[in-house]
């Protein structure tokens, strides 16, 4: 019973002492703000008149220092000289666990072992996990006894976890600061949301500025990042990320934002958040200017249609989609009649008018999913998705009828027309654009020969 009572009394004393040490254990402010609580803790066990603390960085440079003496905290200028101390030799002690005796400590510290008041100064290293985290300095009015020295060393070991925790927290804060600075200085928009609630957990400065949001944390993404949305965006990739069996799923896609009216390339993935849950992470780059330049580069300057390269790339995409969906695709190649004659007789400006008039009428006759592009000088291709040859032929005939009306209305002295050929692409030819182009070209030239023979007759 008496033994248990003794243990209880010891724990009560320890708890009281640790309570006094609490600001030092959990405080993350400047060391000068918490040095007094540490001094009170030391004075509970030793009759000191001054206590100093030095915290070391991983490269054994002084990162912080503070001194309490005779009931007051010394001003910053009074401890500034500590930052000039050289602790590099302490790395060897950490590696070899060699005892740091008084002589070595004096040499390393390069300090006079007496204060201005001629009070003896004792210096004790604080080590944790095979690394010296800092230094405790204590002053007494009388000489230190061997027992007092051992007691201060024990107190240094008691405080080592607190000092290590402080250094760890400071490192984490520095890493967080660096992370935030990196995120805020990136030109990309970056934000994190909850997978279930769409609540914003993080947003960098670039994105806050671009979307005009000062306090995004805790708000629902689609309510503040899109215009007039009443529910999660139908193009949101979260379901794809959830259903992707990959260990680290990701999704790359393009978006036109209804709030900023800009185009973005988005890279979405999942990551583990601070509390352990899996969250949605998006990096977004503004590609509006790039898309505009690409679009302008891919368009035929005269007619406004896609050029040959862009048109064939889109045709390839349509054929791949049609094969996947078992849909019909019909292509039409048309050639403008008498372009050379108009150029030679009325000039190239009038020849350009002939081309643009026909291009405008043809594209105006097309429906959603149908498109046209310029193959060469006077040859153009029209692509009909989900349509057979009869539908394509009807559209082209309608365009010819409209061109005849324009010629009559504008009293043009030359014919405004074209010859064309249509071809419904078979499933076996969906991947062979060269074969498709060759066959529809032959059909168009058959009509072209009939047209020229009729003019000659």
Order of alpha helices (4+ residues) and beta strands (2+ residues): alpha-alpha-beta-beta-beta-alpha-alpha-alpha-beta-beta-alpha-alpha-beta-beta-alpha-alpha-alpha-beta-beta-beta-alpha-alpha-beta-alpha-alpha-beta-beta-alpha-beta-alpha
